[in-house]
Structures are given as structure tokens and as C-alpha cells.
Amino acid sequence: QVQLVESGGGLVQAGGSLRLSCAASGNIARINAMAWYRQAPGKQRELVASITSAGYTNYVESVKGRFTNSRDSAKNTEKMVYLQMNSLKPEDTAVYYCNAQFTLGVIPFSSWGQGTQVTVSS
């Protein structure tokens, strides 16, 4: 399995920045892609950004040019993924979740972190 722990959320004024971190441990060699999702009150969870094991990134249109997804695999036992969020807007307020897609054998799995709250005040 893969365990995920997020950190870095908080309260920031509109126009400010935050950096979220996600530490993946366990079967990290099996991870194919990692992603950030967010869920605002009363709304469905949406994909914000993703990064594959080859380093390809993808972003939802509303965050393009403002958010940057990156990774760090320097440690053999841990894989880090970061979401740098700049020019934050009140509509970015949500609980942000880290997600990892991995396979064991030929079976795909998905792991989620516990979530971290991001609140952007106007």
C-alpha cells in the first residue's frame, strides 16, 4: 500500500501564496501518478493537478498559470509532491487532498491523504 500525508494548508489573503506538501511512503516504486484534488463545501471533489512518474503535469483550467505541481524523489523510502499555489483567490478555498495511483501486480489502486484546509480570504 501507499500512505499519504499532506501539510501546508492554512489561511491566506487573496493574492497570496501557499505551498502544499504530500509525503508518500510504502510501495512508492509502484506509484504511476500523483495528483491533487480539492473539495469545497457543497461541491464535488475536483482534480486540480496531476503529475506522472515520467514528470508530465496537467492542471485544471482554473489554476493554470497560478499553481505548479512538482515532485522530489531524492529519498528511497519517500516520495514528495508539492503544489505551489500563487495568486490565490477566494474560490480556491477548499480541502485539498493528495492522491496516488499505483499498481500491485496488475491491479490498480488509489490512496488518499487526510486532506488539508486552504482558506483564502477576500
VEXFIGU-343846 format. One record per residue: residue in three letters; x, y, z of N, C-alpha, C, O in turn. Coordinates in steps of 0.02 Angstrom, whole numbers, always signed. Layout:
VEXFIGU-343846
<node rest="ALA" n_c1="X" n_c2="Y" n_c3="Z" ca_c1="X" ca_c2="Y" ca_c3="Z" c_c1="X" c_c2="Y" c_c3="Z" o_c1="X" o_c2="Y" o_c3="Z"/>
...
This chain:
VEXFIGU-343846
<node rest="GLN" n_c1="+41" n_c2="-60" n_c3="+0" ca_c1="+0" ca_c2="+0" ca_c3="+0" c_c1="+43" c_c2="+62" c_c3="+0" o_c1="+104" o_c2="+60" o_c3="+9"/>
<node rest="VAL" n_c1="+10" n_c2="+119" n_c3="-11" ca_c1="+43" ca_c2="+184" ca_c3="-10" c_c1="+8" c_c2="+228" c_c3="+41" o_c1="-53" o_c2="+234" o_c3="+41"/>
<node rest="GLN" n_c1="+48" n_c2="+258" n_c3="+84" ca_c1="+21" ca_c2="+304" ca_c3="+134" c_c1="+39" c_c2="+376" c_c3="+114" o_c1="+94" o_c2="+390" o_c3="+91"/>
<node rest="LEU" n_c1="-9" n_c2="+421" n_c3="+123" ca_c1="+0" ca_c2="+491" ca_c3="+103" c_c1="-14" c_c2="+537" c_c3="+162" o_c1="-63" o_c2="+527" o_c3="+198"/>
<node rest="VAL" n_c1="+29" n_c2="+586" n_c3="+171" ca_c1="+19" ca_c2="+636" ca_c3="+224" c_c1="+29" c_c2="+705" c_c3="+193" o_c1="+83" o_c2="+720" o_c3="+167"/>
<node rest="GLU" n_c1="-24" n_c2="+747" n_c3="+197" ca_c1="-19" ca_c2="+815" ca_c3="+171" c_c1="-2" c_c2="+864" c_c3="+226" o_c1="-14" o_c2="+851" o_c3="+285"/>
<node rest="SER" n_c1="+26" n_c2="+920" n_c3="+206" ca_c1="+38" ca_c2="+975" ca_c3="+252" c_c1="+42" c_c2="+1040" c_c3="+212" o_c1="+48" o_c2="+1039" o_c3="+151"/>
<node rest="GLY" n_c1="+39" n_c2="+1096" n_c3="+247" ca_c1="+49" ca_c2="+1160" ca_c3="+214" c_c1="-12" c_c2="+1203" c_c3="+204" o_c1="-6" o_c2="+1259" o_c3="+180"/>
<node rest="GLY" n_c1="-71" n_c2="+1178" n_c3="+222" ca_c1="-130" ca_c2="+1219" ca_c3="+214" c_c1="-131" c_c2="+1276" c_c3="+265" o_c1="-88" o_c2="+1281" o_c3="+308"/>
<node rest="GLY" n_c1="-181" n_c2="+1319" n_c3="+258" ca_c1="-188" ca_c2="+1374" ca_c3="+305" c_c1="-233" c_c2="+1428" c_c3="+279" o_c1="-269" o_c2="+1419" o_c3="+230"/>
<node rest="LEU" n_c1="-230" n_c2="+1486" n_c3="+312" ca_c1="-270" ca_c2="+1544" ca_c3="+294" c_c1="-225" c_c2="+1596" c_c3="+262" o_c1="-171" o_c2="+1612" o_c3="+288"/>
<node rest="VAL" n_c1="-246" n_c2="+1621" n_c3="+205" ca_c1="-206" ca_c2="+1671" ca_c3="+169" c_c1="-253" c_c2="+1721" c_c3="+136" o_c1="-310" o_c2="+1704" o_c3="+119"/>
<node rest="GLN" n_c1="-230" n_c2="+1781" n_c3="+127" ca_c1="-270" ca_c2="+1832" ca_c3="+93" c_c1="-268" c_c2="+1822" c_c3="+18" o_c1="-220" o_c2="+1793" o_c3="-9"/>
<node rest="ALA" n_c1="-319" n_c2="+1846" n_c3="-16" ca_c1="-320" ca_c2="+1841" ca_c3="-88" c_c1="-258" c_c2="+1873" c_c3="-118" o_c1="-236" o_c2="+1926" o_c3="-96"/>
<node rest="GLY" n_c1="-229" n_c2="+1839" n_c3="-168" ca_c1="-167" ca_c2="+1862" ca_c3="-198" c_c1="-105" c_c2="+1832" c_c3="-167" o_c1="-50" o_c2="+1839" o_c3="-194"/>
<node rest="GLY" n_c1="-114" n_c2="+1798" n_c3="-110" ca_c1="-58" ca_c2="+1768" ca_c3="-76" c_c1="-40" c_c2="+1700" c_c3="-103" o_c1="-67" o_c2="+1677" o_c3="-153"/>
<node rest="SER" n_c1="+7" n_c2="+1667" n_c3="-69" ca_c1="+34" ca_c2="+1603" ca_c3="-92" c_c1="+35" c_c2="+1553" c_c3="-35" o_c1="+42" o_c2="+1572" o_c3="+23"/>
<node rest="LEU" n_c1="+30" n_c2="+1490" n_c3="-52" ca_c1="+40" ca_c2="+1434" ca_c3="-7" c_c1="+73" c_c2="+1378" c_c3="-45" o_c1="+66" o_c2="+1372" o_c3="-105"/>
<node rest="ARG" n_c1="+109" n_c2="+1336" n_c3="-9" ca_c1="+137" ca_c2="+1277" ca_c3="-39" c_c1="+114" c_c2="+1216" c_c3="+1" o_c1="+127" o_c2="+1211" o_c3="+61"/>
<node rest="LEU" n_c1="+81" n_c2="+1171" n_c3="-34" ca_c1="+60" ca_c2="+1109" ca_c3="-3" c_c1="+111" c_c2="+1055" c_c3="-17" o_c1="+142" o_c2="+1052" o_c3="-70"/>
<node rest="SER" n_c1="+120" n_c2="+1011" n_c3="+32" ca_c1="+166" ca_c2="+955" ca_c3="+25" c_c1="+129" c_c2="+890" c_c3="+37" o_c1="+82" o_c2="+887" o_c3="+77"/>
<node rest="CYS" n_c1="+150" n_c2="+839" n_c3="+2" ca_c1="+121" ca_c2="+772" ca_c3="+11" c_c1="+179" c_c2="+723" c_c3="+13" o_c1="+218" o_c2="+717" o_c3="-34"/>
<node rest="ALA" n_c1="+184" n_c2="+687" n_c3="+69" ca_c1="+235" ca_c2="+636" ca_c3="+77" c_c1="+205" c_c2="+568" c_c3="+67" o_c1="+158" o_c2="+548" o_c3="+102"/>
<node rest="ALA" n_c1="+231" n_c2="+531" n_c3="+18" ca_c1="+208" ca_c2="+464" ca_c3="+4" c_c1="+259" c_c2="+414" c_c3="+29" o_c1="+319" o_c2="+422" o_c3="+18"/>
<node rest="SER" n_c1="+235" n_c2="+363" n_c3="+64" ca_c1="+279" ca_c2="+310" ca_c3="+88" c_c1="+246" c_c2="+242" c_c3="+75" o_c1="+187" o_c2="+239" o_c3="+56"/>
<node rest="GLY" n_c1="+284" n_c2="+190" n_c3="+84" ca_c1="+258" ca_c2="+123" ca_c3="+69" c_c1="+284" c_c2="+99" c_c3="+2" o_c1="+343" o_c2="+105" o_c3="-12"/>
<node rest="ASN" n_c1="+239" n_c2="+74" n_c3="-39" ca_c1="+259" ca_c2="+48" ca_c3="-105" c_c1="+266" c_c2="+104" c_c3="-156" o_c1="+232" o_c2="+105" o_c3="-207"/>
<node rest="ILE" n_c1="+311" n_c2="+150" n_c3="-142" ca_c1="+316" ca_c2="+209" ca_c3="-185" c_c1="+342" c_c2="+192" c_c3="-255" o_c1="+330" o_c2="+228" o_c3="-303"/>
<node rest="ALA" n_c1="+378" n_c2="+136" n_c3="-261" ca_c1="+403" ca_c2="+117" ca_c3="-327" c_c1="+346" c_c2="+97" c_c3="-374" o_c1="+355" o_c2="+95" o_c3="-434"/>
<node rest="ARG" n_c1="+288" n_c2="+83" n_c3="-345" ca_c1="+229" ca_c2="+62" ca_c3="-385" c_c1="+185" c_c2="+121" c_c3="-406" o_c1="+136" o_c2="+112" o_c3="-442"/>
<node rest="ILE" n_c1="+203" n_c2="+180" n_c3="-384" ca_c1="+162" ca_c2="+238" ca_c3="-400" c_c1="+169" c_c2="+257" c_c3="-473" o_c1="+225" o_c2="+266" o_c3="-498"/>
<node rest="ASN" n_c1="+113" n_c2="+264" n_c3="-508" ca_c1="+113" ca_c2="+285" ca_c3="-578" c_c1="+101" c_c2="+360" c_c3="-586" o_c1="+127" o_c2="+391" o_c3="-632"/>
<node rest="ALA" n_c1="+62" n_c2="+387" n_c3="-542" ca_c1="+46" ca_c2="+458" ca_c3="-546" c_c1="+22" c_c2="+482" c_c3="-478" o_c1="-5" o_c2="+443" o_c3="-438"/>
<node rest="MET" n_c1="+32" n_c2="+546" n_c3="-465" ca_c1="+5" ca_c2="+576" ca_c3="-405" c_c1="-33" c_c2="+639" c_c3="-425" o_c1="-19" o_c2="+671" o_c3="-476"/>
<node rest="ALA" n_c1="-81" n_c2="+656" n_c3="-383" ca_c1="-124" ca_c2="+712" ca_c3="-402" c_c1="-148" c_c2="+749" c_c3="-340" o_c1="-146" o_c2="+723" o_c3="-284"/>
<node rest="TRP" n_c1="-171" n_c2="+809" n_c3="-352" ca_c1="-203" ca_c2="+849" ca_c3="-301" c_c1="-276" c_c2="+859" c_c3="-321" o_c1="-291" o_c2="+878" o_c3="-378"/>
<node rest="TYR" n_c1="-320" n_c2="+846" n_c3="-274" ca_c1="-391" ca_c2="+860" ca_c3="-283" c_c1="-412" c_c2="+911" c_c3="-230" o_c1="-376" o_c2="+922" o_c3="-181"/>
<node rest="ARG" n_c1="-469" n_c2="+942" n_c3="-241" ca_c1="-496" ca_c2="+986" ca_c3="-190" c_c1="-571" c_c2="+979" c_c3="-187" o_c1="-604" o_c2="+962" o_c3="-237"/>
<node rest="GLN" n_c1="-598" n_c2="+993" n_c3="-129" ca_c1="-670" ca_c2="+990" ca_c3="-119" c_c1="-693" c_c2="+1049" c_c3="-77" o_c1="-674" o_c2="+1055" o_c3="-19"/>
<node rest="ALA" n_c1="-732" n_c2="+1092" n_c3="-107" ca_c1="-761" ca_c2="+1148" ca_c3="-72" c_c1="-828" c_c2="+1128" c_c3="-42" o_c1="-859" o_c2="+1081" o_c3="-66"/>
<node rest="PRO" n_c1="-851" n_c2="+1163" n_c3="+10" ca_c1="-915" ca_c2="+1146" ca_c3="+41" c_c1="-972" c_c2="+1145" c_c3="-10" o_c1="-981" o_c2="+1192" o_c3="-48"/>
<node rest="GLY" n_c1="-1010" n_c2="+1091" n_c3="-10" ca_c1="-1067" ca_c2="+1085" ca_c3="-54" c_c1="-1050" c_c2="+1069" c_c3="-126" o_c1="-1095" o_c2="+1067" o_c3="-169"/>
<node rest="LYS" n_c1="-986" n_c2="+1057" n_c3="-140" ca_c1="-966" ca_c2="+1042" ca_c3="-208" c_c1="-933" c_c2="+974" c_c3="-213" o_c1="-911" o_c2="+946" o_c3="-162"/>
<node rest="GLN" n_c1="-930" n_c2="+948" n_c3="-274" ca_c1="-896" ca_c2="+884" ca_c3="-284" c_c1="-821" c_c2="+893" c_c3="-283" o_c1="-795" o_c2="+947" o_c3="-297"/>
<node rest="ARG" n_c1="-787" n_c2="+840" n_c3="-266" ca_c1="-714" ca_c2="+841" ca_c3="-268" c_c1="-691" c_c2="+847" c_c3="-341" o_c1="-717" o_c2="+812" o_c3="-384"/>
<node rest="GLU" n_c1="-643" n_c2="+892" n_c3="-353" ca_c1="-619" ca_c2="+901" ca_c3="-421" c_c1="-543" c_c2="+893" c_c3="-424" o_c1="-507" o_c2="+908" o_c3="-376"/>
<node rest="LEU" n_c1="-520" n_c2="+869" n_c3="-482" ca_c1="-449" ca_c2="+862" ca_c3="-494" c_c1="-419" c_c2="+931" c_c3="-507" o_c1="-444" o_c2="+968" o_c3="-549"/>
<node rest="VAL" n_c1="-366" n_c2="+947" n_c3="-471" ca_c1="-333" ca_c2="+1012" ca_c3="-479" c_c1="-271" c_c2="+1005" c_c3="-522" o_c1="-261" o_c2="+1044" o_c3="-569"/>
<node rest="ALA" n_c1="-228" n_c2="+957" n_c3="-506" ca_c1="-165" ca_c2="+949" ca_c3="-542" c_c1="-142" c_c2="+877" c_c3="-534" o_c1="-158" o_c2="+844" o_c3="-485"/>
<node rest="SER" n_c1="-104" n_c2="+854" n_c3="-583" ca_c1="-77" ca_c2="+787" ca_c3="-579" c_c1="-7" c_c2="+786" c_c3="-608" o_c1="+12" o_c2="+829" o_c3="-648"/>
<node rest="ILE" n_c1="+32" n_c2="+736" n_c3="-588" ca_c1="+99" ca_c2="+727" ca_c3="-614" c_c1="+112" c_c2="+653" c_c3="-619" o_c1="+100" o_c2="+615" o_c3="-572"/>
<node rest="THR" n_c1="+138" n_c2="+632" n_c3="-678" ca_c1="+150" ca_c2="+561" ca_c3="-688" c_c1="+220" c_c2="+543" c_c3="-665" o_c1="+260" o_c2="+586" o_c3="-647"/>
<node rest="SER" n_c1="+235" n_c2="+478" n_c3="-664" ca_c1="+302" ca_c2="+455" ca_c3="-644" c_c1="+354" c_c2="+480" c_c3="-693" o_c1="+413" o_c2="+484" o_c3="-675"/>
<node rest="ALA" n_c1="+334" n_c2="+497" n_c3="-754" ca_c1="+381" ca_c2="+524" ca_c3="-804" c_c1="+388" c_c2="+600" c_c3="-798" o_c1="+428" o_c2="+630" o_c3="-833"/>
<node rest="GLY" n_c1="+349" n_c2="+629" n_c3="-754" ca_c1="+355" ca_c2="+701" ca_c3="-743" c_c1="+307" c_c2="+745" c_c3="-782" o_c1="+313" o_c2="+806" o_c3="-780"/>
<node rest="TYR" n_c1="+260" n_c2="+715" n_c3="-818" ca_c1="+212" ca_c2="+754" ca_c3="-855" c_c1="+159" c_c2="+782" c_c3="-807" o_c1="+134" o_c2="+746" o_c3="-764"/>
<node rest="THR" n_c1="+143" n_c2="+845" n_c3="-815" ca_c1="+95" ca_c2="+878" ca_c3="-771" c_c1="+32" c_c2="+898" c_c3="-810" o_c1="+34" o_c2="+909" o_c3="-870"/>
<node rest="ASN" n_c1="-22" n_c2="+904" n_c3="-773" ca_c1="-85" ca_c2="+926" ca_c3="-802" c_c1="-122" c_c2="+966" c_c3="-749" o_c1="-117" o_c2="+952" o_c3="-690"/>
<node rest="TYR" n_c1="-158" n_c2="+1017" n_c3="-771" ca_c1="-193" ca_c2="+1062" ca_c3="-725" c_c1="-264" c_c2="+1075" c_c3="-749" o_c1="-278" o_c2="+1076" o_c3="-808"/>
<node rest="VAL" n_c1="-308" n_c2="+1086" n_c3="-700" ca_c1="-375" ca_c2="+1108" ca_c3="-718" c_c1="-368" c_c2="+1181" c_c3="-742" o_c1="-325" o_c2="+1218" o_c3="-719"/>
<node rest="GLU" n_c1="-411" n_c2="+1200" n_c3="-788" ca_c1="-405" ca_c2="+1265" ca_c3="-821" c_c1="-403" c_c2="+1323" c_c3="-771" o_c1="-367" o_c2="+1371" o_c3="-782"/>
<node rest="SER" n_c1="-441" n_c2="+1318" n_c3="-718" ca_c1="-448" ca_c2="+1374" ca_c3="-671" c_c1="-384" c_c2="+1389" c_c3="-631" o_c1="-380" o_c2="+1442" o_c3="-601"/>
<node rest="VAL" n_c1="-335" n_c2="+1344" n_c3="-632" ca_c1="-274" ca_c2="+1356" ca_c3="-594" c_c1="-213" c_c2="+1362" c_c3="-638" o_c1="-158" o_c2="+1375" o_c3="-613"/>
<node rest="LYS" n_c1="-221" n_c2="+1354" n_c3="-702" ca_c1="-164" ca_c2="+1359" ca_c3="-748" c_c1="-132" c_c2="+1428" c_c3="-743" o_c1="-166" o_c2="+1479" o_c3="-743"/>
<node rest="GLY" n_c1="-65" n_c2="+1428" n_c3="-738" ca_c1="-29" ca_c2="+1490" ca_c3="-732" c_c1="-22" c_c2="+1514" c_c3="-660" o_c1="+18" o_c2="+1559" o_c3="-647"/>
<node rest="ARG" n_c1="-59" n_c2="+1484" n_c3="-614" ca_c1="-56" ca_c2="+1504" ca_c3="-544" c_c1="-28" c_c2="+1448" c_c3="-499" o_c1="+8" o_c2="+1463" o_c3="-451"/>
<node rest="PHE" n_c1="-43" n_c2="+1387" n_c3="-515" ca_c1="-21" ca_c2="+1330" ca_c3="-475" c_c1="+34" c_c2="+1291" c_c3="-512" o_c1="+32" o_c2="+1286" o_c3="-573"/>
<node rest="THR" n_c1="+81" n_c2="+1265" n_c3="-474" ca_c1="+134" ca_c2="+1223" ca_c3="-502" c_c1="+141" c_c2="+1159" c_c3="-461" o_c1="+149" o_c2="+1161" o_c3="-400"/>
<node rest="ASN" n_c1="+138" n_c2="+1103" n_c3="-496" ca_c1="+143" ca_c2="+1037" ca_c3="-466" c_c1="+214" c_c2="+1011" c_c3="-478" o_c1="+236" o_c2="+1010" o_c3="-535"/>
<node rest="SER" n_c1="+249" n_c2="+991" n_c3="-426" ca_c1="+316" ca_c2="+965" ca_c3="-435" c_c1="+327" c_c2="+906" c_c3="-389" o_c1="+285" o_c2="+891" o_c3="-346"/>
<node rest="ARG" n_c1="+383" n_c2="+872" n_c3="-398" ca_c1="+397" ca_c2="+812" ca_c3="-359" c_c1="+470" c_c2="+809" c_c3="-340" o_c1="+512" o_c2="+844" o_c3="-368"/>
<node rest="ASP" n_c1="+483" n_c2="+768" n_c3="-290" ca_c1="+551" ca_c2="+758" ca_c3="-266" c_c1="+556" c_c2="+685" c_c3="-244" o_c1="+521" o_c2="+663" o_c3="-199"/>
<node rest="SER" n_c1="+600" n_c2="+648" n_c3="-277" ca_c1="+608" ca_c2="+577" ca_c3="-260" c_c1="+678" c_c2="+562" c_c3="-235" o_c1="+704" o_c2="+508" o_c3="-246"/>
<node rest="ALA" n_c1="+708" n_c2="+610" n_c3="-200" ca_c1="+777" ca_c2="+603" ca_c3="-179" c_c1="+785" c_c2="+546" c_c3="-129" o_c1="+837" o_c2="+512" o_c3="-128"/>
<node rest="LYS" n_c1="+734" n_c2="+536" n_c3="-87" ca_c1="+738" ca_c2="+482" ca_c3="-37" c_c1="+713" c_c2="+417" c_c3="-67" o_c1="+664" o_c2="+416" o_c3="-104"/>
<node rest="ASN" n_c1="+746" n_c2="+362" n_c3="-50" ca_c1="+725" ca_c2="+297" ca_c3="-75" c_c1="+660" c_c2="+273" c_c3="-43" o_c1="+623" o_c2="+234" o_c3="-72"/>
<node rest="THR" n_c1="+646" n_c2="+297" n_c3="+17" ca_c1="+588" ca_c2="+272" ca_c3="+54" c_c1="+530" c_c2="+321" c_c3="+55" o_c1="+478" o_c2="+307" o_c3="+86"/>
<node rest="GLU" n_c1="+537" n_c2="+378" n_c3="+22" ca_c1="+484" ca_c2="+427" ca_c3="+24" c_c1="+483" c_c2="+466" c_c3="-42" o_c1="+536" o_c2="+482" o_c3="-70"/>
<node rest="LYS" n_c1="+423" n_c2="+482" n_c3="-65" ca_c1="+416" ca_c2="+523" ca_c3="-125" c_c1="+375" c_c2="+584" c_c3="-106" o_c1="+322" o_c2="+578" o_c3="-76"/>
<node rest="MET" n_c1="+400" n_c2="+643" n_c3="-123" ca_c1="+366" ca_c2="+705" ca_c3="-107" c_c1="+335" c_c2="+736" c_c3="-169" o_c1="+365" o_c2="+735" o_c3="-223"/>
<node rest="VAL" n_c1="+276" n_c2="+762" n_c3="-160" ca_c1="+244" ca_c2="+801" ca_c3="-213" c_c1="+223" c_c2="+867" c_c3="-182" o_c1="+200" o_c2="+870" o_c3="-125"/>
<node rest="TYR" n_c1="+232" n_c2="+921" n_c3="-220" ca_c1="+216" ca_c2="+988" ca_c3="-196" c_c1="+166" c_c2="+1022" c_c3="-242" o_c1="+166" o_c2="+1010" o_c3="-302"/>
<node rest="LEU" n_c1="+125" n_c2="+1064" n_c3="-213" ca_c1="+81" ca_c2="+1106" ca_c3="-252" c_c1="+93" c_c2="+1178" c_c3="-230" o_c1="+71" o_c2="+1199" o_c3="-177"/>
<node rest="GLN" n_c1="+129" n_c2="+1215" n_c3="-272" ca_c1="+141" ca_c2="+1286" ca_c3="-259" c_c1="+82" c_c2="+1325" c_c3="-286" o_c1="+66" o_c2="+1321" o_c3="-345"/>
<node rest="MET" n_c1="+49" n_c2="+1361" n_c3="-242" ca_c1="-12" ca_c2="+1398" ca_c3="-261" c_c1="+1" c_c2="+1473" c_c3="-254" o_c1="+11" o_c2="+1497" o_c3="-198"/>
<node rest="ASN" n_c1="+0" n_c2="+1508" n_c3="-309" ca_c1="+11" ca_c2="+1580" ca_c3="-310" c_c1="-53" c_c2="+1616" c_c3="-332" o_c1="-98" o_c2="+1585" o_c3="-361"/>
<node rest="SER" n_c1="-55" n_c2="+1680" n_c3="-319" ca_c1="-113" ca_c2="+1721" ca_c3="-340" c_c1="-178" c_c2="+1688" c_c3="-319" o_c1="-225" o_c2="+1682" o_c3="-359"/>
<node rest="LEU" n_c1="-181" n_c2="+1668" n_c3="-257" ca_c1="-240" ca_c2="+1631" ca_c3="-233" c_c1="-302" c_c2="+1675" c_c3="-233" o_c1="-299" o_c2="+1736" o_c3="-221"/>
<node rest="LYS" n_c1="-357" n_c2="+1643" n_c3="-247" ca_c1="-422" ca_c2="+1676" ca_c3="-250" c_c1="-470" c_c2="+1645" c_c3="-198" o_c1="-460" o_c2="+1587" o_c3="-179"/>
<node rest="PRO" n_c1="-520" n_c2="+1682" n_c3="-176" ca_c1="-568" ca_c2="+1652" ca_c3="-128" c_c1="-599" c_c2="+1588" c_c3="-154" o_c1="-614" o_c2="+1543" o_c3="-114"/>
<node rest="GLU" n_c1="-608" n_c2="+1582" n_c3="-219" ca_c1="-638" ca_c2="+1521" ca_c3="-247" c_c1="-590" c_c2="+1461" c_c3="-244" o_c1="-611" o_c2="+1405" o_c3="-260"/>
<node rest="ASP" n_c1="-528" n_c2="+1472" n_c3="-223" ca_c1="-481" ca_c2="+1416" ca_c3="-213" c_c1="-491" c_c2="+1384" c_c3="-144" o_c1="-461" o_c2="+1333" o_c3="-129"/>
<node rest="THR" n_c1="-533" n_c2="+1415" n_c3="-103" ca_c1="-545" ca_c2="+1389" ca_c3="-36" c_c1="-576" c_c2="+1319" c_c3="-40" o_c1="-627" o_c2="+1309" o_c3="-72"/>
<node rest="ALA" n_c1="-544" n_c2="+1271" n_c3="-7" ca_c1="-567" ca_c2="+1202" ca_c3="-10" c_c1="-521" c_c2="+1160" c_c3="+35" o_c1="-470" o_c2="+1183" o_c3="+60"/>
<node rest="VAL" n_c1="-542" n_c2="+1098" n_c3="+45" ca_c1="-496" ca_c2="+1048" ca_c3="+74" c_c1="-459" c_c2="+1016" c_c3="+15" o_c1="-490" o_c2="+991" o_c3="-32"/>
<node rest="TYR" n_c1="-394" n_c2="+1016" n_c3="+19" ca_c1="-352" ca_c2="+989" ca_c3="-34" c_c1="-328" c_c2="+919" c_c3="-13" o_c1="-303" o_c2="+909" o_c3="+42"/>
<node rest="TYR" n_c1="-335" n_c2="+872" n_c3="-60" ca_c1="-317" ca_c2="+803" ca_c3="-47" c_c1="-262" c_c2="+781" c_c3="-95" o_c1="-264" o_c2="+797" o_c3="-155"/>
<node rest="CYS" n_c1="-215" n_c2="+744" n_c3="-69" ca_c1="-164" ca_c2="+712" ca_c3="-111" c_c1="-188" c_c2="+642" c_c3="-129" o_c1="-219" o_c2="+608" o_c3="-88"/>
<node rest="ASN" n_c1="-174" n_c2="+622" n_c3="-190" ca_c1="-196" ca_c2="+557" ca_c3="-215" c_c1="-138" c_c2="+523" c_c3="-251" o_c1="-99" o_c2="+556" o_c3="-286"/>
<node rest="ALA" n_c1="-132" n_c2="+458" n_c3="-242" ca_c1="-81" ca_c2="+419" ca_c3="-278" c_c1="-115" c_c2="+360" c_c3="-313" o_c1="-154" o_c2="+323" o_c3="-284"/>
<node rest="GLN" n_c1="-98" n_c2="+353" n_c3="-376" ca_c1="-121" ca_c2="+296" ca_c3="-416" c_c1="-62" c_c2="+246" c_c3="-422" o_c1="-9" o_c2="+265" o_c3="-446"/>
<node rest="PHE" n_c1="-72" n_c2="+184" n_c3="-401" ca_c1="-18" ca_c2="+136" ca_c3="-404" c_c1="-46" c_c2="+67" c_c3="-421" o_c1="-106" o_c2="+55" o_c3="-417"/>
<node rest="THR" n_c1="-2" n_c2="+23" n_c3="-439" ca_c1="-23" ca_c2="-45" ca_c3="-457" c_c1="+16" c_c2="-95" c_c3="-414" o_c1="+75" o_c2="-86" o_c3="-399"/>
<node rest="LEU" n_c1="-18" n_c2="-148" n_c3="-395" ca_c1="+12" ca_c2="-205" ca_c3="-362" c_c1="-2" c_c2="-265" c_c3="-407" o_c1="-60" o_c2="-286" o_c3="-412"/>
<node rest="GLY" n_c1="+50" n_c2="-291" n_c3="-439" ca_c1="+38" ca_c2="-341" ca_c3="-491" c_c1="+7" c_c2="-305" c_c3="-550" o_c1="+38" o_c2="-260" o_c3="-579"/>
<node rest="VAL" n_c1="-54" n_c2="-323" n_c3="-568" ca_c1="-89" ca_c2="-289" ca_c3="-623" c_c1="-151" c_c2="-253" c_c3="-597" o_c1="-191" o_c2="-227" o_c3="-636"/>
<node rest="ILE" n_c1="-158" n_c2="-251" n_c3="-531" ca_c1="-218" ca_c2="-222" ca_c3="-502" c_c1="-205" c_c2="-149" c_c3="-484" o_c1="-158" o_c2="-134" o_c3="-447"/>
<node rest="PRO" n_c1="-246" n_c2="-103" n_c3="-509" ca_c1="-237" ca_c2="-32" ca_c3="-493" c_c1="-268" c_c2="-15" c_c3="-425" o_c1="-321" o_c2="-41" o_c3="-407"/>
<node rest="PHE" n_c1="-234" n_c2="+29" n_c3="-389" ca_c1="-259" ca_c2="+53" ca_c3="-325" c_c1="-254" c_c2="+128" c_c3="-323" o_c1="-219" o_c2="+160" o_c3="-363"/>
<node rest="SER" n_c1="-289" n_c2="+156" n_c3="-275" ca_c1="-287" ca_c2="+228" ca_c3="-265" c_c1="-285" c_c2="+242" c_c3="-190" o_c1="-324" o_c2="+214" o_c3="-152"/>
<node rest="SER" n_c1="-240" n_c2="+284" n_c3="-169" ca_c1="-235" ca_c2="+304" ca_c3="-99" c_c1="-247" c_c2="+378" c_c3="-92" o_c1="-232" o_c2="+418" o_c3="-137"/>
<node rest="TRP" n_c1="-275" n_c2="+397" n_c3="-35" ca_c1="-290" ca_c2="+467" ca_c3="-20" c_c1="-258" c_c2="+488" c_c3="+45" o_c1="-252" o_c2="+449" o_c3="+92"/>
<node rest="GLY" n_c1="-238" n_c2="+551" n_c3="+47" ca_c1="-217" ca_c2="+580" ca_c3="+110" c_c1="-276" c_c2="+604" c_c3="+150" o_c1="-334" o_c2="+597" o_c3="+128"/>
<node rest="GLN" n_c1="-263" n_c2="+632" n_c3="+208" ca_c1="-316" ca_c2="+652" ca_c3="+253" c_c1="-346" c_c2="+720" c_c3="+235" o_c1="-399" o_c2="+738" o_c3="+260"/>
<node rest="GLY" n_c1="-311" n_c2="+757" n_c3="+193" ca_c1="-335" ca_c2="+822" ca_c3="+172" c_c1="-306" c_c2="+879" c_c3="+214" o_c1="-291" o_c2="+870" o_c3="+273"/>
<node rest="THR" n_c1="-298" n_c2="+936" n_c3="+183" ca_c1="-275" ca_c2="+996" ca_c3="+218" c_c1="-317" c_c2="+1055" c_c3="+196" o_c1="-329" o_c2="+1065" o_c3="+136"/>
<node rest="GLN" n_c1="-339" n_c2="+1095" n_c3="+243" ca_c1="-384" ca_c2="+1151" ca_c3="+229" c_c1="-345" c_c2="+1211" c_c3="+202" o_c1="-295" o_c2="+1232" o_c3="+231"/>
<node rest="VAL" n_c1="-370" n_c2="+1238" n_c3="+147" ca_c1="-344" ca_c2="+1301" ca_c3="+120" c_c1="-402" c_c2="+1351" c_c3="+120" o_c1="-454" o_c2="+1338" o_c3="+91"/>
<node rest="THR" n_c1="-391" n_c2="+1407" n_c3="+153" ca_c1="-442" ca_c2="+1459" ca_c3="+156" c_c1="-413" c_c2="+1524" c_c3="+131" o_c1="-362" o_c2="+1548" o_c3="+157"/>
<node rest="VAL" n_c1="-445" n_c2="+1553" n_c3="+81" ca_c1="-422" ca_c2="+1616" ca_c3="+51" c_c1="-474" c_c2="+1669" c_c3="+66" o_c1="-532" o_c2="+1665" o_c3="+44"/>
<node rest="SER" n_c1="-453" n_c2="+1720" n_c3="+102" ca_c1="-499" ca_c2="+1774" ca_c3="+120" c_c1="-496" c_c2="+1830" c_c3="+69" o_c1="-444" o_c2="+1843" o_c3="+39"/>
<node rest="SER" n_c1="-553" n_c2="+1863" n_c3="+60" ca_c1="-556" ca_c2="+1917" ca_c3="+10" c_c1="-537" c_c2="+1984" c_c3="+41" o_c1="-537" o_c2="+2035" o_c3="+6"/>
